[in-house]
Amino acid sequence: MIKWTVMIVGILLICAGCGHQEVIVDSGTHEGSILKVNPDETEIYVALDKERVLELYFTETTTVSRGEAKATFEDLEKGQSVRVQVERREQEMVPLRVTILN
């Protein structure tokens, strides 16, 4: 019985380490690709690398652009490369600007 318990706990720990982890980063500019767009929450998930993901809820002042041209939240799509300027506020990341790179 103890062997099974140890094996199950080990498997759970291994699985917990797999995949993406939502992170809090320092204020600044970061580049990545959009993993998910959630229009209902006006939210996007941006993968910075294979392990770190930013969960970004848009505010009324968040701006979106494609190069120098203005864009809207509706222009954001899964898989796009983006540059995000974020501000860290306690335990959340607030997107100030999202620039579509491709």
N, C-alpha and C positions, 0 to 999 in steps of 0.2 A: 504494500500500500504506500509506503513512504517513497519507494522508487517512482511510482506513478505520479505522486504529488510533485516530486522534484522535477520529473520530466515535463509535466504540464506547466509548471511555473517557468521552467527554462524556455519552453516553446513560446509562452506568452511574452516573455522578456525579449526574445529574438524578434517576434512579430511586432512588438511595440517600437522597436528600433528601426523598422523598415518604413520606407515611404517618406513623405514630406512632413515637416514640422513647421507650424506657424510660429514665427519669431517676432520679437521686438528688436528693432535696430536703432542706431543713433539717427538723429535728425540729419538730413542731407539728401543727396541724389543717388539713386540706385537704378541699375538696369536689370531687366529680366524679361520673362515671357509670361503672358497671361495664361493661367491654367483654367480659370473659370470666371464667367461674368454672371452676376446675379442681379438682374434688373429689378426684381421685387424689393431688394434691400439696397439698391444702388451701391453695389459692392463688387470688388474684383479681388481675385487671388493672383498674386504675381510670384512666380518662382524665380528666386535669385540664383539658385544653383540646384543641384540634385536633392539637397536636403532642406533648404530654407525657403519658406514661403511667407510672403506678406499678405495679411488679410486687411484690405483697405475699404473702409466705408466712406463714401463720398459725402462731402458737406455742400452747403449752398455756395461756398466760395471756391470749391475745387474746380480747376480749369483743365480742359482737355484740348490738345492740339495735335495736328499732324504736320510735323516740321514747323513752319511759321504760320500755317493756316489754322484757324479755329476749327474745332471739332466738338462733338458732343459725346456724352456717355454712350449713346446708342451706336456710335462708330467703333466702340471697343469690341473685339472678338477674341475668342479663345485662340491661342497660338501666336498672337501678335507680339512682336518685340516692342517693349516700352521702356521709357526712362521715367521714373517717378521721383518727384521731390516730396519728401515726407517730413512731418514734424512729430516728434515723439512727445506725447502728452500723457504722463504717468504710465499706465499700462496699455496704451493704445497708440496706433500709428494713424496720423491724419494726413491724407494725401492733399497736398497743396496744388500740385500740377502733375498731369500725366501727359507725356508726349509719345505719340505713336511713331515708332522708328521705321516701320516697313509698311 
